[in-house]
Amino acid sequence: QVQLVESGGGLVQPGGSLRLSCAASRSIFSMYVMGWYRQAPGKQRELVATVTLTLNTNYVDSVKGRFTISRDSAKNTVYLQMNSLKPEDTAVYYCSAGTLGSVRYWGQGTQVTVSS
């Protein structure tokens, strides 16, 4: 069964904003570190951000100061607020659940395209 469901991707102009959402099953959300990865065409999937159960966050250097990850335990949802988007942020974004060292569950992915 589907455990992670992403939404919120789309086309945005450079400098714009998007918010991605990932709804998780309660059992997963209450147990795991939640994160976002992305994969651009021809590139490896890379970690973008993580948020632990104690709300500690971590970001890849290229998005620090522009992206914010958060989790809402009442809704079993993790968010990625993306501001000041750049063309190089274009990728398929994947929600993840697992530990800081490995991913246990993946979402289906949502496309983010930054282009004028």
N, CA, C and O atoms as a MOPAC input file, in Angstrom:
PM7 MOZYME 1SCF
protein

 N      0.84000 1    -1.18000 1     0.00000 1
 C      0.00000 1     0.00000 1     0.00000 1
 C      0.88600 1     1.24500 1     0.00000 1
 O      2.03800 1     1.20300 1     0.43300 1
 N      0.32800 1     2.35300 1    -0.49400 1
 C      1.08200 1     3.59500 1    -0.57800 1
 C      1.24800 1     4.15800 1     0.81300 1
 O      0.27600 1     4.30000 1     1.55600 1
 N      2.49200 1     4.48200 1     1.16800 1
 C      2.77900 1     4.96300 1     2.51100 1
 C      3.06200 1     6.45400 1     2.55700 1
 O      2.78400 1     7.11600 1     3.55700 1
 N      3.62200 1     6.98600 1     1.46000 1
 C      3.97700 1     8.39400 1     1.38200 1
 C      3.37900 1     8.97100 1     0.10500 1
 O      3.59400 1     8.43000 1    -0.98000 1
 N      2.63900 1    10.05200 1     0.22400 1
 C      1.99300 1    10.67800 1    -0.92200 1
 C      2.39800 1    12.14400 1    -0.99500 1
 O      2.08200 1    12.93700 1    -0.10800 1
 N      3.10900 1    12.49000 1    -2.07500 1
 C      3.58000 1    13.86400 1    -2.23900 1
 C      2.60000 1    14.68100 1    -3.07100 1
 O      1.82100 1    14.14200 1    -3.85600 1
 N      2.66100 1    15.98600 1    -2.87900 1
 C      1.89900 1    16.92800 1    -3.69200 1
 C      2.60000 1    18.27900 1    -3.64900 1
 O      3.45900 1    18.52100 1    -2.80200 1
 N      2.22200 1    19.15300 1    -4.57500 1
 C      2.70400 1    20.52700 1    -4.53600 1
 C      3.73200 1    20.90400 1    -5.57600 1
 O      4.13900 1    22.06500 1    -5.63400 1
 N      4.16500 1    19.97800 1    -6.39200 1
 C      5.12300 1    20.32200 1    -7.43200 1
 C      4.47100 1    21.12100 1    -8.54300 1
 O      3.25600 1    21.31800 1    -8.56200 1
 N      5.30300 1    21.57800 1    -9.46700 1
 C      4.77800 1    22.34800 1   -10.58200 1
 C      5.83900 1    23.17400 1   -11.25000 1
 O      7.03600 1    22.98200 1   -11.03500 1
 N      5.37600 1    24.10800 1   -12.07500 1
 C      6.25200 1    25.01600 1   -12.80700 1
 C      6.24400 1    26.37600 1   -12.12500 1
 O      5.18300 1    26.91900 1   -11.81500 1
 N      7.42200 1    26.91500 1   -11.89500 1
 C      7.53400 1    28.21400 1   -11.24400 1
 C      8.68100 1    28.98000 1   -11.88600 1
 O      9.64600 1    28.38300 1   -12.36300 1
 N      8.57200 1    30.30600 1   -11.89700 1
 C      9.63300 1    31.13300 1   -12.45800 1
 C     10.78800 1    31.25500 1   -11.48300 1
 O     10.58900 1    31.11500 1   -10.27600 1
 N     11.98100 1    31.51100 1   -11.97400 1
 C     13.11400 1    31.75300 1   -11.07700 1
 C     12.79100 1    32.85500 1   -10.07000 1
 O     12.21300 1    33.88600 1   -10.41400 1
 N     13.17600 1    32.61400 1    -8.83200 1
 C     12.86900 1    33.55100 1    -7.75800 1
 C     11.54700 1    33.27800 1    -7.06800 1
 O     11.24500 1    33.88300 1    -6.03900 1
 N     10.76400 1    32.38100 1    -7.62100 1
 C      9.46100 1    32.06300 1    -7.05100 1
 C      9.53700 1    31.05800 1    -5.91600 1
 O     10.61700 1    30.64400 1    -5.49400 1
 N      8.36000 1    30.67800 1    -5.43400 1
 C      8.26300 1    29.76200 1    -4.29200 1
 C      7.28700 1    28.62900 1    -4.59100 1
 O      6.35100 1    28.77600 1    -5.37700 1
 N      7.53300 1    27.50800 1    -3.94600 1
 C      6.61800 1    26.36900 1    -3.95700 1
 C      6.68400 1    25.70700 1    -2.58700 1
 O      7.69500 1    25.79200 1    -1.88900 1
 N      5.59500 1    25.05200 1    -2.21600 1
 C      5.60300 1    24.24100 1    -1.01000 1
 C      5.19900 1    22.82400 1    -1.35900 1
 O      4.11100 1    22.58100 1    -1.88100 1
 N      6.08500 1    21.90000 1    -1.06500 1
 C      5.78700 1    20.48300 1    -1.25500 1
 C      5.23700 1    19.90500 1     0.04400 1
 O      5.64900 1    20.28600 1     1.14000 1
 N      4.29800 1    18.97700 1    -0.10700 1
 C      3.72100 1    18.28400 1     1.04200 1
 C      3.86800 1    16.78600 1     0.84800 1
 O      3.86100 1    16.29000 1    -0.27900 1
 N      3.99900 1    16.08000 1     1.94200 1
 C      4.08300 1    14.62500 1     1.90300 1
 C      3.26600 1    14.07200 1     3.06100 1
 O      3.63600 1    14.21400 1     4.22600 1
 N      2.16100 1    13.44800 1     2.72300 1
 C      1.30500 1    12.83900 1     3.73500 1
 C      1.75800 1    11.40200 1     3.96300 1
 O      1.89400 1    10.62100 1     3.02100 1
 N      1.98500 1    11.07300 1     5.21800 1
 C      2.47400 1     9.74200 1     5.57400 1
 C      1.46000 1     8.99900 1     6.42200 1
 O      0.60600 1     9.60700 1     7.06700 1
 N      1.56100 1     7.68600 1     6.41300 1
 C      0.75400 1     6.91300 1     7.34500 1
 C      1.24300 1     7.21400 1     8.75700 1
 O      2.41300 1     7.52300 1     8.97700 1
 N      0.32600 1     7.11600 1     9.69500 1
 C      0.66900 1     7.50700 1    11.05800 1
 C      1.80300 1     6.65900 1    11.63800 1
 O      2.65300 1     7.16600 1    12.37000 1
 N      1.80800 1     5.39300 1    11.31300 1
 C      2.83000 1     4.49900 1    11.86400 1
 C      4.22200 1     4.88400 1    11.39300 1
 O      5.19500 1     4.79700 1    12.14300 1
 N      4.30300 1     5.30900 1    10.14000 1
 C      5.60400 1     5.73000 1     9.61100 1
 C      6.00600 1     7.07400 1    10.18200 1
 O      7.13900 1     7.25700 1    10.62800 1
 N      5.08000 1     8.00800 1    10.16700 1
 C      5.40600 1     9.36900 1    10.58500 1
 C      5.88500 1     9.41900 1    12.02800 1
 O      6.76500 1    10.21100 1    12.36500 1
 N      5.31800 1     8.58500 1    12.87200 1
 C      5.64500 1     8.63000 1    14.30200 1
 C      6.95000 1     7.90500 1    14.64100 1
 O      7.40600 1     7.95200 1    15.78400 1
 N      7.54500 1     7.24200 1    13.66300 1
 C      8.72600 1     6.42300 1    13.95900 1
 C     10.00400 1     6.90200 1    13.30300 1
 O     11.09700 1     6.62500 1    13.79600 1
 N      9.87800 1     7.62500 1    12.18700 1
 C     11.05100 1     7.82600 1    11.35300 1
 C     11.45100 1     9.28000 1    11.14700 1
 O     10.65900 1    10.20900 1    11.30600 1
 N     12.71400 1     9.42500 1    10.78600 1
 C     13.20000 1    10.68600 1    10.24900 1
 C     12.54700 1    10.88200 1     8.88500 1
 O     12.51400 1     9.96000 1     8.07000 1
 N     12.03500 1    12.06900 1     8.64000 1
 C     11.42500 1    12.38000 1     7.35000 1
 C     12.37500 1    13.26500 1     6.54600 1
 O     13.10900 1    14.08300 1     7.10100 1
 N     12.34400 1    13.08500 1     5.23800 1
 C     13.26300 1    13.86400 1     4.42900 1
 C     12.74800 1    14.09700 1     3.02200 1
 O     11.72800 1    13.55100 1     2.60100 1
 N     13.48800 1    14.92200 1     2.32000 1
 C     13.24900 1    15.16900 1     0.90100 1
 C     14.55500 1    14.96200 1     0.14600 1
 O     15.61500 1    15.43800 1     0.55000 1
 N     14.44400 1    14.24200 1    -0.95300 1
 C     15.53400 1    14.05600 1    -1.88900 1
 C     15.09500 1    14.63500 1    -3.22300 1
 O     13.91500 1    14.91300 1    -3.43600 1
 N     16.05600 1    14.81400 1    -4.11700 1
 C     15.71200 1    15.22700 1    -5.47700 1
 C     16.65200 1    14.57300 1    -6.47300 1
 O     17.79000 1    14.22400 1    -6.15900 1
 N     16.13800 1    14.42000 1    -7.68000 1
 C     16.94100 1    13.84400 1    -8.74800 1
 C     16.69500 1    14.61600 1   -10.02800 1
 O     15.58600 1    14.63100 1   -10.56100 1
 N     17.73700 1    15.25000 1   -10.50700 1
 C     17.67100 1    15.97800 1   -11.77100 1
 C     18.03300 1    15.03000 1   -12.90900 1
 O     18.68800 1    14.01400 1   -12.67600 1
 N     17.61800 1    15.34300 1   -14.13400 1
 C     17.93400 1    14.46900 1   -15.26900 1
 C     19.43500 1    14.24200 1   -15.41600 1
 O     20.21900 1    15.19100 1   -15.43600 1
 N     19.81900 1    12.99000 1   -15.51700 1
 C     21.21600 1    12.65700 1   -15.70700 1
 C     22.07600 1    12.74000 1   -14.46400 1
 O     23.29400 1    12.57900 1   -14.53700 1
 N     21.45200 1    12.99000 1   -13.32100 1
 C     22.21100 1    13.11900 1   -12.07500 1
 C     21.73500 1    12.11200 1   -11.05100 1
 O     20.64200 1    11.55600 1   -11.16000 1
 N     22.57400 1    11.88800 1   -10.05500 1
 C     22.19000 1    10.99200 1    -8.97000 1
 C     21.19800 1    11.66600 1    -8.03600 1
 O     21.15900 1    12.89100 1    -7.92000 1
 N     20.41300 1    10.85400 1    -7.38400 1
 C     19.49900 1    11.37900 1    -6.37400 1
 C     20.31800 1    11.92800 1    -5.20700 1
 O     21.26100 1    11.29000 1    -4.73900 1
 N     19.94300 1    13.12200 1    -4.74500 1
 C     20.67000 1    13.74000 1    -3.64300 1
 C     19.72100 1    14.12600 1    -2.51600 1
 O     18.55300 1    14.45000 1    -2.73100 1
 N     20.26600 1    14.07800 1    -1.31600 1
 C     19.50900 1    14.48400 1    -0.14000 1
 C     19.37200 1    16.00100 1    -0.12700 1
 O     20.35500 1    16.71800 1    -0.31600 1
 N     18.16700 1    16.48600 1     0.09300 1
 C     17.92600 1    17.92700 1     0.17600 1
 C     17.82300 1    18.37200 1     1.63400 1
 O     18.48100 1    19.32600 1     2.04800 1
 N     16.99200 1    17.67400 1     2.40500 1
 C     16.77100 1    18.08000 1     3.78600 1
 C     16.17100 1    16.93800 1     4.58600 1
 O     15.49100 1    16.06900 1     4.04000 1
 N     16.43300 1    16.95100 1     5.88800 1
 C     15.81300 1    15.98600 1     6.79200 1
 C     15.31800 1    16.69400 1     8.04600 1
 O     15.81800 1    17.75300 1     8.42500 1
 N     14.32500 1    16.08000 1     8.67600 1
 C     13.83300 1    16.56300 1     9.97200 1
 C     13.58700 1    15.34400 1    10.85500 1
 O     12.89100 1    14.40700 1    10.46400 1
 N     14.16600 1    15.37300 1    12.04100 1
 C     14.04400 1    14.23200 1    12.94700 1
 C     12.77200 1    14.32200 1    13.78600 1
 O     12.02000 1    15.29300 1    13.70300 1
 N     12.55300 1    13.29800 1    14.59000 1
 C     11.39200 1    13.28800 1    15.48700 1
 C     11.48800 1    14.39100 1    16.52800 1
 O     10.47200 1    14.83800 1    17.06000 1
 N     12.71100 1    14.83400 1    16.82300 1
 C     12.89300 1    15.92500 1    17.78500 1
 C     13.04300 1    17.26700 1    17.08600 1
 O     13.45800 1    18.25100 1    17.69700 1
 N     12.70000 1    17.30100 1    15.78600 1
 C     12.63500 1    18.51300 1    14.97600 1
 C     13.99900 1    19.11200 1    14.66400 1
 O     14.09400 1    20.29000 1    14.32000 1
 N     15.05300 1    18.31600 1    14.78100 1
 C     16.34700 1    18.76300 1    14.28700 1
 C     16.33600 1    18.68000 1    12.76100 1
 O     15.85400 1    17.70700 1    12.18100 1
 N     16.86800 1    19.70400 1    12.13500 1
 C     16.85600 1    19.75900 1    10.68000 1
 C     18.26900 1    19.79600 1    10.10700 1
 O     19.22100 1    20.21400 1    10.76600 1
 N     18.37100 1    19.35200 1     8.87500 1
 C     19.65300 1    19.36100 1     8.17900 1
 C     19.38500 1    19.62700 1     6.70800 1
 O     18.39500 1    19.14700 1     6.15400 1
 N     20.27100 1    20.39800 1     6.07000 1
 C     20.07200 1    20.78000 1     4.67400 1
 C     21.35700 1    20.59700 1     3.87600 1
 O     22.45800 1    20.72900 1     4.41000 1
 N     21.20400 1    20.29700 1     2.61300 1
 C     22.34300 1    20.33200 1     1.70500 1
 C     22.72700 1    21.80200 1     1.53200 1
 O     21.86500 1    22.68100 1     1.55600 1
 N     24.00800 1    22.06000 1     1.36100 1
 C     24.49800 1    23.44500 1     1.33200 1
 C     23.79900 1    24.28800 1     0.27800 1
 O     23.56200 1    25.47500 1     0.50200 1
 N     23.46900 1    23.71300 1    -0.84900 1
 C     22.92700 1    24.48700 1    -1.96700 1
 C     21.53200 1    25.05300 1    -1.70400 1
 O     21.08000 1    25.92800 1    -2.44300 1
 N     20.84400 1    24.57600 1    -0.67400 1
 C     19.49600 1    25.07400 1    -0.38900 1
 C     19.41100 1    25.80500 1     0.94200 1
 O     18.35300 1    26.33200 1     1.28400 1
 N     20.48600 1    25.84800 1     1.68800 1
 C     20.45800 1    26.52100 1     2.99300 1
 C     20.08000 1    27.98100 1     2.82600 1
 O     20.59700 1    28.68100 1     1.95600 1
 N     19.16200 1    28.42600 1     3.68400 1
 C     18.69300 1    29.79800 1     3.62400 1
 C     17.55200 1    30.01400 1     2.64900 1
 O     16.93500 1    31.07900 1     2.64800 1
 N     17.25800 1    29.00700 1     1.80800 1
 C     16.16900 1    29.14400 1     0.83100 1
 C     15.04300 1    28.13900 1     1.08600 1
 O     13.87200 1    28.45500 1     0.87400 1
 N     15.38700 1    26.94700 1     1.53500 1
 C     14.39900 1    25.89600 1     1.77300 1
 C     14.22300 1    25.67900 1     3.26900 1
 O     15.16000 1    25.83200 1     4.05100 1
 N     12.99300 1    25.31600 1     3.65100 1
 C     12.70300 1    24.98200 1     5.04400 1
 C     11.88600 1    23.70900 1     5.09700 1
 O     10.83800 1    23.60400 1     4.46000 1
 N     12.37200 1    22.74100 1     5.86100 1
 C     11.63200 1    21.49400 1     6.06500 1
 C     10.93300 1    21.56000 1     7.41500 1
 O     11.48000 1    22.09300 1     8.38100 1
 N      9.73000 1    21.02100 1     7.47600 1
 C      8.99300 1    20.99400 1     8.73600 1
 C      8.08500 1    19.77000 1     8.74100 1
 O      7.80100 1    19.18200 1     7.69700 1
 N      7.64000 1    19.40100 1     9.93300 1
 C      6.71800 1    18.27200 1    10.05400 1
 C      5.59400 1    18.62800 1    11.00700 1
 O      5.80800 1    19.27500 1    12.03200 1
 N      4.40000 1    18.19700 1    10.65400 1
 C      3.19900 1    18.47100 1    11.43500 1
 C      2.65300 1    17.13900 1    11.93300 1
 O      2.08200 1    16.36500 1    11.16500 1
 N      2.83300 1    16.88000 1    13.21000 1
 C      2.43300 1    15.58200 1    13.75600 1
 C      0.91800 1    15.41400 1    13.80900 1
 O      0.42100 1    14.28800 1    13.81800 1
 N      0.17700 1    16.52700 1    13.84600 1
 C     -1.28700 1    16.42600 1    13.86100 1
 C     -1.82700 1    15.95800 1    12.51200 1
 O     -2.90000 1    15.36100 1    12.43100 1
 N     -1.06200 1    16.24100 1    11.45300 1
 C     -1.50300 1    15.87400 1    10.10800 1
 C     -0.66600 1    14.75700 1     9.49900 1
 O     -0.92500 1    14.33100 1     8.37400 1
 N      0.33500 1    14.28200 1    10.23300 1
 C      1.24800 1    13.24800 1     9.70300 1
 C      1.82500 1    13.67200 1     8.35400 1
 O      1.90100 1    12.88200 1     7.41300 1
 N      2.22400 1    14.92200 1     8.28800 1
 C      2.67400 1    15.49600 1     7.02000 1
 C      4.00300 1    16.22600 1     7.20800 1
 O      4.23200 1    16.90700 1     8.20800 1
 N      4.86200 1    16.05900 1     6.21600 1
 C      6.12100 1    16.80400 1     6.18900 1
 C      6.06800 1    17.75600 1     4.99500 1
 O      5.53700 1    17.42700 1     3.93400 1
 N      6.63200 1    18.94100 1     5.20100 1
 C      6.59400 1    19.98400 1     4.17400 1
 C      8.01400 1    20.38600 1     3.76500 1
 O      8.96900 1    20.24100 1     4.52800 1
 N      8.11500 1    20.88500 1     2.56200 1
 C      9.34300 1    21.52600 1     2.10900 1
 C      8.94900 1    22.85800 1     1.47200 1
 O      8.43000 1    22.90300 1     0.35700 1
 N      9.20300 1    23.92100 1     2.19400 1
 C      8.96600 1    25.26500 1     1.66900 1
 C     10.19600 1    25.68200 1     0.88400 1
 O     11.30000 1    25.72500 1     1.42700 1
 N     10.01100 1    25.98400 1    -0.37800 1
 C     11.12500 1    26.33300 1    -1.25500 1
 C     10.95400 1    27.76300 1    -1.74100 1
 O      9.99600 1    28.07300 1    -2.44900 1
 N     11.87400 1    28.62500 1    -1.36300 1
 C     11.85000 1    30.03200 1    -1.76200 1
 C     13.07200 1    30.34600 1    -2.62500 1
 O     14.04500 1    29.59200 1    -2.65600 1
 N     12.99300 1    31.46500 1    -3.31300 1
 C     14.10700 1    31.91600 1    -4.17100 1
 C     14.59100 1    30.78700 1    -5.07700 1
 O     15.78800 1    30.51600 1    -5.17100 1
 N     13.65500 1    30.14800 1    -5.72800 1
 C     13.98700 1    28.99100 1    -6.54900 1
 C     14.85100 1    29.37300 1    -7.74000 1
 O     14.71500 1    30.44900 1    -8.32200 1
 N     15.74400 1    28.45300 1    -8.08000 1
 C     16.67600 1    28.64400 1    -9.18600 1
 C     16.46800 1    27.54300 1   -10.22700 1
 O     15.95300 1    26.47400 1    -9.89900 1
 N     16.85900 1    27.78900 1   -11.46100 1
 C     16.72600 1    26.73100 1   -12.47900 1
 C     17.40500 1    25.42300 1   -12.07200 1
 O     16.93900 1    24.34200 1   -12.43200 1
 N     18.49200 1    25.52000 1   -11.33100 1
 C     19.19800 1    24.31000 1   -10.91300 1
 C     18.45700 1    23.52500 1    -9.82800 1
 O     18.88600 1    22.43100 1    -9.46000 1
 N     17.36700 1    24.06200 1    -9.31800 1
 C     16.51400 1    23.31000 1    -8.39200 1
 C     15.54500 1    22.39000 1    -9.13100 1
 O     14.84900 1    21.59100 1    -8.50500 1
 N     15.49800 1    22.49700 1   -10.43800 1
 C     14.62000 1    21.64900 1   -11.23200 1
 C     14.98000 1    20.18000 1   -11.05500 1
 O     16.12600 1    19.78300 1   -11.27000 1
 N     14.00000 1    19.38000 1   -10.66400 1
 C     14.23500 1    17.96000 1   -10.38900 1
 C     12.91300 1    17.30800 1   -10.01400 1
 O     11.90200 1    17.98100 1    -9.81300 1
 N     12.94400 1    15.99100 1    -9.92600 1
 C     11.85500 1    15.26000 1    -9.29100 1
 C     12.19900 1    15.17500 1    -7.80600 1
 O     13.28300 1    14.72500 1    -7.43500 1
 N     11.28500 1    15.60400 1    -6.97900 1
 C     11.48900 1    15.61700 1    -5.52900 1
 C     10.75400 1    14.43000 1    -4.90300 1
 O      9.58400 1    14.17300 1    -5.18700 1
 N     11.48400 1    13.72100 1    -4.04500 1
 C     10.95800 1    12.51400 1    -3.40900 1
 C     10.90700 1    12.69500 1    -1.90200 1
 O     11.87000 1    13.15000 1    -1.28600 1
 N      9.79800 1    12.34100 1    -1.32800 1
 C      9.67300 1    12.27800 1     0.11900 1
 C     10.26900 1    10.96300 1     0.60500 1
 O     10.20800 1     9.95300 1    -0.09600 1
 N     10.84400 1    10.97500 1     1.80400 1
 C     11.45500 1     9.76200 1     2.33200 1
 C     11.16700 1     9.61600 1     3.81600 1
 O     10.87900 1    10.59000 1     4.51200 1
 N     11.25000 1     8.38300 1     4.28100 1
 C     11.12800 1     8.08500 1     5.70900 1
 C     12.14000 1     7.00100 1     6.04600 1
 O     12.26500 1     6.00600 1     5.33100 1
 N     12.86500 1     7.20400 1     7.14800 1
 C     13.86700 1     6.20900 1     7.51900 1
 C     14.68100 1     6.68700 1     8.68500 1
 O     14.16800 1     7.35000 1     9.58600 1
 N     15.95800 1     6.35100 1     8.67100 1
 C     16.88700 1     6.85200 1     9.67600 1
 C     17.79000 1     7.88500 1     9.00400 1
 O     17.66700 1     8.12800 1     7.80300 1
 N     18.67600 1     8.48000 1     9.75600 1
 C     19.61300 1     9.43200 1     9.16300 1
 C     20.59300 1     8.73300 1     8.22600 1
 O     21.20600 1     9.37400 1     7.37200 1
 N     20.74100 1     7.41300 1     8.38700 1
 C     21.69100 1     6.68700 1     7.56300 1
 C     21.09300 1     5.95200 1     6.38900 1
 O     21.81900 1     5.57400 1     5.46900 1
 N     19.78600 1     5.73700 1     6.39100 1
 C     19.18300 1     4.97800 1     5.29700 1
 C     17.70300 1     5.30400 1     5.16800 1
 O     17.05200 1     5.70500 1     6.13200 1
 N     17.19000 1     5.12500 1     3.96600 1
 C     15.78700 1     5.38400 1     3.68300 1
 C     15.03500 1     4.06000 1     3.69600 1
 O     15.46700 1     3.07700 1     3.09400 1
 N     13.91800 1     4.05400 1     4.38500 1
 C     13.09600 1     2.85100 1     4.45700 1
 C     11.93100 1     2.91400 1     3.46700 1
 O     11.54600 1     1.90600 1     2.87400 1
 N     11.38700 1     4.10100 1     3.30200 1
 C     10.23700 1     4.28200 1     2.41900 1
 C     10.46300 1     5.48400 1     1.51500 1
 O     11.07700 1     6.47600 1     1.90700 1
 N      9.94700 1     5.36900 1     0.28800 1
 C     10.00200 1     6.45500 1    -0.68500 1
 C      8.60000 1     6.82300 1    -1.14100 1
 O      7.71400 1     5.97300 1    -1.22400 1
 N      8.41300 1     8.10800 1    -1.43400 1
 C      7.22100 1     8.53200 1    -2.12600 1
 C      7.37900 1     8.33200 1    -3.62300 1
 O      8.42300 1     7.87800 1    -4.09000 1
 N      6.34000 1     8.67100 1    -4.37300 1
 C      6.35100 1     8.43100 1    -5.81400 1
 C      7.06800 1     9.52800 1    -6.58600 1
 O      7.40800 1     9.34600 1    -7.75500 1
 N      7.29800 1    10.66100 1    -5.94400 1
 C      7.99900 1    11.76700 1    -6.59300 1
 C      7.05200 1    12.80200 1    -7.16200 1
 O      5.94900 1    12.48100 1    -7.60600 1
 N      7.49700 1    14.05200 1    -7.14100 1
 C      6.72900 1    15.14700 1    -7.72100 1
 C      7.69600 1    16.06300 1    -8.47000 1
 O      8.77500 1    16.38200 1    -7.97000 1
 N      7.30400 1    16.48000 1    -9.66300 1
 C      8.19200 1    17.26300 1   -10.52400 1
 C      8.16300 1    18.73200 1   -10.11800 1
 O      7.09600 1    19.31900 1    -9.93600 1
 N      9.34000 1    19.30900 1    -9.98300 1
 C      9.49200 1    20.75300 1    -9.78700 1
 C     10.32600 1    21.28100 1   -10.94800 1
 O     11.44300 1    20.82300 1   -11.18700 1
 N      9.76800 1    22.24600 1   -11.66000 1
 C     10.46500 1    22.85200 1   -12.79400 1
 C     10.55300 1    24.34900 1   -12.56900 1
 O      9.54100 1    25.02500 1   -12.38500 1
 N     11.77800 1    24.85800 1   -12.58700 1
 C     12.01300 1    26.28500 1   -12.40800 1
 C     12.51000 1    26.84200 1   -13.73300 1
 O     13.62600 1    26.55800 1   -14.16900 1
 N     11.66300 1    27.63400 1   -14.35700 1
 C     11.99100 1    28.12300 1   -15.69000 1
 C     11.17400 1    29.36500 1   -16.00200 1
 O     10.04000 1    29.51300 1   -15.54800 1
 N     11.77300 1    30.25700 1   -16.78900 1
 C     11.04700 1    31.43800 1   -17.22800 1
 C     10.38500 1    31.18600 1   -18.58300 1
 O      9.72200 1    32.07300 1   -19.12100 1

